[in-house]
Amino acid sequence: MCPGEDELSGGVRSDAGLLEELWCELARDRFDFTGELALLGG
């Protein structure tokens, strides 16, 4: 869970909260992709 996710889940998301959520998703996806490359690479 990224910082602030628990605060955002109940109400209307601010722009800053939305950007933070998108950044967290991108970081998570990038980590998954890097992990898959490492597994496939050896």
mmCIF file as gemmi writes it, N, C-alpha and C atoms, coordinates in Angstrom:
data_model
loop_
_atom_site.group_PDB
_atom_site.id
_atom_site.type_symbol
_atom_site.label_atom_id
_atom_site.label_alt_id
_atom_site.label_comp_id
_atom_site.label_asym_id
_atom_site.label_entity_id
_atom_site.label_seq_id
_atom_site.pdbx_PDB_ins_code
_atom_site.Cartn_x
_atom_site.Cartn_y
_atom_site.Cartn_z
_atom_site.occupancy
_atom_site.B_iso_or_equiv
_atom_site.pdbx_formal_charge
_atom_site.auth_seq_id
_atom_site.auth_asym_id
_atom_site.pdbx_PDB_model_num
ATOM 1 N N . MET Axp A 1 ? 0.848 -1.193 0 1 0 ? 1 A 1
ATOM 2 C CA . MET Axp A 1 ? 0 0 0 1 0 ? 1 A 1
ATOM 3 C C . MET Axp A 1 ? 0.885 1.245 0 1 0 ? 1 A 1
ATOM 4 N N . CYS Axp A 2 ? 0.563 2.172 -0.849 1 0 ? 2 A 1
ATOM 5 C CA . CYS Axp A 2 ? 1.315 3.419 -0.932 1 0 ? 2 A 1
ATOM 6 C C . CYS Axp A 2 ? 0.838 4.392 0.137 1 0 ? 2 A 1
ATOM 7 N N . PRO Axp A 3 ? 1.7 5.32 0.519 1 0 ? 3 A 1
ATOM 8 C CA . PRO Axp A 3 ? 1.29 6.318 1.514 1 0 ? 3 A 1
ATOM 9 C C . PRO Axp A 3 ? 0.052 7.08 1.061 1 0 ? 3 A 1
ATOM 10 N N . GLY Axp A 4 ? -0.925 7.218 1.938 1 0 ? 4 A 1
ATOM 11 C CA . GLY Axp A 4 ? -2.114 7.985 1.626 1 0 ? 4 A 1
ATOM 12 C C . GLY Axp A 4 ? -3.243 7.19 1 1 0 ? 4 A 1
ATOM 13 N N . GLU Axp A 5 ? -3.021 5.953 0.632 1 0 ? 5 A 1
ATOM 14 C CA . GLU Axp A 5 ? -4.088 5.182 -0.003 1 0 ? 5 A 1
ATOM 15 C C . GLU Axp A 5 ? -5.285 5.009 0.925 1 0 ? 5 A 1
ATOM 16 N N . ASP Axp A 6 ? -5.018 4.778 2.205 1 0 ? 6 A 1
ATOM 17 C CA . ASP Axp A 6 ? -6.119 4.587 3.14 1 0 ? 6 A 1
ATOM 18 C C . ASP Axp A 6 ? -6.94 5.859 3.28 1 0 ? 6 A 1
ATOM 19 N N . GLU Axp A 7 ? -6.314 7.029 3.129 1 0 ? 7 A 1
ATOM 20 C CA . GLU Axp A 7 ? -7.025 8.302 3.22 1 0 ? 7 A 1
ATOM 21 C C . GLU Axp A 7 ? -7.896 8.533 1.987 1 0 ? 7 A 1
ATOM 22 N N . LEU Axp A 8 ? -7.466 8.011 0.852 1 0 ? 8 A 1
ATOM 23 C CA . LEU Axp A 8 ? -8.149 8.295 -0.408 1 0 ? 8 A 1
ATOM 24 C C . LEU Axp A 8 ? -9.319 7.352 -0.67 1 0 ? 8 A 1
ATOM 25 N N . SER Axp A 9 ? -9.328 6.199 -0.013 1 0 ? 9 A 1
ATOM 26 C CA . SER Axp A 9 ? -10.294 5.169 -0.371 1 0 ? 9 A 1
ATOM 27 C C . SER Axp A 9 ? -11.732 5.559 -0.052 1 0 ? 9 A 1
ATOM 28 N N . GLY Axp A 10 ? -11.932 6.458 0.938 1 0 ? 10 A 1
ATOM 29 C CA . GLY Axp A 10 ? -13.283 6.732 1.381 1 0 ? 10 A 1
ATOM 30 C C . GLY Axp A 10 ? -13.935 7.937 0.742 1 0 ? 10 A 1
ATOM 31 N N . GLY Axp A 11 ? -13.159 8.856 0.171 1 0 ? 11 A 1
ATOM 32 C CA . GLY Axp A 11 ? -13.745 10.104 -0.288 1 0 ? 11 A 1
ATOM 33 C C . GLY Axp A 11 ? -13.348 10.443 -1.706 1 0 ? 11 A 1
ATOM 34 N N . VAL Axp A 12 ? -13.604 11.683 -2.07 1 0 ? 12 A 1
ATOM 35 C CA . VAL Axp A 12 ? -13.243 12.161 -3.404 1 0 ? 12 A 1
ATOM 36 C C . VAL Axp A 12 ? -11.736 12.356 -3.461 1 0 ? 12 A 1
ATOM 37 N N . ARG Axp A 13 ? -11.13 11.888 -4.527 1 0 ? 13 A 1
ATOM 38 C CA . ARG Axp A 13 ? -9.678 11.985 -4.648 1 0 ? 13 A 1
ATOM 39 C C . ARG Axp A 13 ? -9.281 13.362 -5.159 1 0 ? 13 A 1
ATOM 40 N N . SER Axp A 14 ? -8.258 13.909 -4.542 1 0 ? 14 A 1
ATOM 41 C CA . SER Axp A 14 ? -7.682 15.153 -5.024 1 0 ? 14 A 1
ATOM 42 C C . SER Axp A 14 ? -6.741 14.844 -6.183 1 0 ? 14 A 1
ATOM 43 N N . ASP Axp A 15 ? -6.346 15.872 -6.907 1 0 ? 15 A 1
ATOM 44 C CA . ASP Axp A 15 ? -5.394 15.682 -8.003 1 0 ? 15 A 1
ATOM 45 C C . ASP Axp A 15 ? -4.091 15.086 -7.484 1 0 ? 15 A 1
ATOM 46 N N . ALA Axp A 16 ? -3.626 15.591 -6.35 1 0 ? 16 A 1
ATOM 47 C CA . ALA Axp A 16 ? -2.376 15.086 -5.784 1 0 ? 16 A 1
ATOM 48 C C . ALA Axp A 16 ? -2.513 13.606 -5.43 1 0 ? 16 A 1
ATOM 49 N N . GLY Axp A 17 ? -3.639 13.228 -4.86 1 0 ? 17 A 1
ATOM 50 C CA . GLY Axp A 17 ? -3.858 11.83 -4.51 1 0 ? 17 A 1
ATOM 51 C C . GLY Axp A 17 ? -3.93 10.949 -5.747 1 0 ? 17 A 1
ATOM 52 N N . LEU Axp A 18 ? -4.561 11.445 -6.792 1 0 ? 18 A 1
ATOM 53 C CA . LEU Axp A 18 ? -4.665 10.685 -8.026 1 0 ? 18 A 1
ATOM 54 C C . LEU Axp A 18 ? -3.289 10.496 -8.656 1 0 ? 18 A 1
ATOM 55 N N . LEU Axp A 19 ? -2.496 11.56 -8.679 1 0 ? 19 A 1
ATOM 56 C CA . LEU Axp A 19 ? -1.143 11.457 -9.221 1 0 ? 19 A 1
ATOM 57 C C . LEU Axp A 19 ? -0.301 10.483 -8.405 1 0 ? 19 A 1
ATOM 58 N N . GLU Axp A 20 ? -0.469 10.526 -7.087 1 0 ? 20 A 1
ATOM 59 C CA . GLU Axp A 20 ? 0.28 9.613 -6.228 1 0 ? 20 A 1
ATOM 60 C C . GLU Axp A 20 ? -0.105 8.169 -6.525 1 0 ? 20 A 1
ATOM 61 N N . GLU Axp A 21 ? -1.405 7.941 -6.714 1 0 ? 21 A 1
ATOM 62 C CA . GLU Axp A 21 ? -1.867 6.582 -7.001 1 0 ? 21 A 1
ATOM 63 C C . GLU Axp A 21 ? -1.317 6.088 -8.338 1 0 ? 21 A 1
ATOM 64 N N . LEU Axp A 22 ? -1.35 6.957 -9.353 1 0 ? 22 A 1
ATOM 65 C CA . LEU Axp A 22 ? -0.807 6.585 -10.656 1 0 ? 22 A 1
ATOM 66 C C . LEU Axp A 22 ? 0.683 6.284 -10.56 1 0 ? 22 A 1
ATOM 67 N N . TRP Axp A 23 ? 1.41 7.111 -9.795 1 0 ? 23 A 1
ATOM 68 C CA . TRP Axp A 23 ? 2.848 6.903 -9.636 1 0 ? 23 A 1
ATOM 69 C C . TRP Axp A 23 ? 3.106 5.559 -8.966 1 0 ? 23 A 1
ATOM 70 N N . CYS Axp A 24 ? 2.315 5.229 -7.955 1 0 ? 24 A 1
ATOM 71 C CA . CYS Axp A 24 ? 2.472 3.953 -7.258 1 0 ? 24 A 1
ATOM 72 C C . CYS Axp A 24 ? 2.216 2.787 -8.204 1 0 ? 24 A 1
ATOM 73 N N . GLU Axp A 25 ? 1.195 2.91 -9.05 1 0 ? 25 A 1
ATOM 74 C CA . GLU Axp A 25 ? 0.897 1.839 -9.996 1 0 ? 25 A 1
ATOM 75 C C . GLU Axp A 25 ? 2.028 1.677 -10.998 1 0 ? 25 A 1
ATOM 76 N N . LEU Axp A 26 ? 2.559 2.793 -11.489 1 0 ? 26 A 1
ATOM 77 C CA . LEU Axp A 26 ? 3.672 2.723 -12.434 1 0 ? 26 A 1
ATOM 78 C C . LEU Axp A 26 ? 4.893 2.083 -11.797 1 0 ? 26 A 1
ATOM 79 N N . ALA Axp A 27 ? 5.188 2.463 -10.568 1 0 ? 27 A 1
ATOM 80 C CA . ALA Axp A 27 ? 6.341 1.903 -9.866 1 0 ? 27 A 1
ATOM 81 C C . ALA Axp A 27 ? 6.162 0.405 -9.671 1 0 ? 27 A 1
ATOM 82 N N . ARG Axp A 28 ? 4.941 -0.007 -9.315 1 0 ? 28 A 1
ATOM 83 C CA . ARG Axp A 28 ? 4.658 -1.423 -9.103 1 0 ? 28 A 1
ATOM 84 C C . ARG Axp A 28 ? 4.797 -2.194 -10.417 1 0 ? 28 A 1
ATOM 85 N N . ASP Axp A 29 ? 4.242 -1.641 -11.497 1 0 ? 29 A 1
ATOM 86 C CA . ASP Axp A 29 ? 4.334 -2.304 -12.798 1 0 ? 29 A 1
ATOM 87 C C . ASP Axp A 29 ? 5.784 -2.416 -13.249 1 0 ? 29 A 1
ATOM 88 N N . ARG Axp A 30 ? 6.542 -1.36 -13.03 1 0 ? 30 A 1
ATOM 89 C CA . ARG Axp A 30 ? 7.954 -1.38 -13.434 1 0 ? 30 A 1
ATOM 90 C C . ARG Axp A 30 ? 8.705 -2.438 -12.636 1 0 ? 30 A 1
ATOM 91 N N . PHE Axp A 31 ? 8.409 -2.564 -11.35 1 0 ? 31 A 1
ATOM 92 C CA . PHE Axp A 31 ? 9.056 -3.572 -10.52 1 0 ? 31 A 1
ATOM 93 C C . PHE Axp A 31 ? 8.69 -4.973 -11.024 1 0 ? 31 A 1
ATOM 94 N N . ASP Axp A 32 ? 7.419 -5.196 -11.343 1 0 ? 32 A 1
ATOM 95 C CA . ASP Axp A 32 ? 6.985 -6.494 -11.852 1 0 ? 32 A 1
ATOM 96 C C . ASP Axp A 32 ? 7.691 -6.826 -13.157 1 0 ? 32 A 1
ATOM 97 N N . PHE Axp A 33 ? 7.791 -5.841 -14.044 1 0 ? 33 A 1
ATOM 98 C CA . PHE Axp A 33 ? 8.436 -6.041 -15.34 1 0 ? 33 A 1
ATOM 99 C C . PHE Axp A 33 ? 9.912 -6.382 -15.152 1 0 ? 33 A 1
ATOM 100 N N . THR Axp A 34 ? 10.58 -5.659 -14.255 1 0 ? 34 A 1
ATOM 101 C CA . THR Axp A 34 ? 11.993 -5.925 -13.981 1 0 ? 34 A 1
ATOM 102 C C . THR Axp A 34 ? 12.166 -7.318 -13.401 1 0 ? 34 A 1
ATOM 103 N N . GLY Axp A 35 ? 11.283 -7.707 -12.519 1 0 ? 35 A 1
ATOM 104 C CA . GLY Axp A 35 ? 11.359 -9.038 -11.934 1 0 ? 35 A 1
ATOM 105 C C . GLY Axp A 35 ? 11.155 -10.127 -12.973 1 0 ? 35 A 1
ATOM 106 N N . GLU Axp A 36 ? 10.236 -9.922 -13.894 1 0 ? 36 A 1
ATOM 107 C CA . GLU Axp A 36 ? 10 -10.902 -14.95 1 0 ? 36 A 1
ATOM 108 C C . GLU Axp A 36 ? 11.225 -11.018 -15.85 1 0 ? 36 A 1
ATOM 109 N N . LEU Axp A 37 ? 11.842 -9.89 -16.201 1 0 ? 37 A 1
ATOM 110 C CA . LEU Axp A 37 ? 13.045 -9.924 -17.014 1 0 ? 37 A 1
ATOM 111 C C . LEU Axp A 37 ? 14.16 -10.68 -16.307 1 0 ? 37 A 1
ATOM 112 N N . ALA Axp A 38 ? 14.296 -10.466 -15.012 1 0 ? 38 A 1
ATOM 113 C CA . ALA Axp A 38 ? 15.334 -11.153 -14.251 1 0 ? 38 A 1
ATOM 114 C C . ALA Axp A 38 ? 15.085 -12.664 -14.262 1 0 ? 38 A 1
ATOM 115 N N . LEU Axp A 39 ? 13.828 -13.08 -14.102 1 0 ? 39 A 1
ATOM 116 C CA . LEU Axp A 39 ? 13.5 -14.506 -14.119 1 0 ? 39 A 1
ATOM 117 C C . LEU Axp A 39 ? 13.749 -15.11 -15.498 1 0 ? 39 A 1
ATOM 118 N N . LEU Axp A 40 ? 13.335 -14.401 -16.537 1 0 ? 40 A 1
ATOM 119 C CA . LEU Axp A 40 ? 13.511 -14.91 -17.902 1 0 ? 40 A 1
ATOM 120 C C . LEU Axp A 40 ? 14.976 -14.917 -18.314 1 0 ? 40 A 1
ATOM 121 N N . GLY Axp A 41 ? 15.718 -13.936 -17.808 1 0 ? 41 A 1
ATOM 122 C CA . GLY Axp A 41 ? 17.109 -13.795 -18.201 1 0 ? 41 A 1
ATOM 123 C C . GLY Axp A 41 ? 18.051 -14.797 -17.541 1 0 ? 41 A 1
ATOM 124 N N . GLY Axp A 42 ? 17.589 -15.427 -16.474 1 0 ? 42 A 1
ATOM 125 C CA . GLY Axp A 42 ? 18.494 -16.391 -15.914 1 0 ? 42 A 1
ATOM 126 C C . GLY Axp A 42 ? 18.347 -16.521 -14.45 1 0 ? 42 A 1
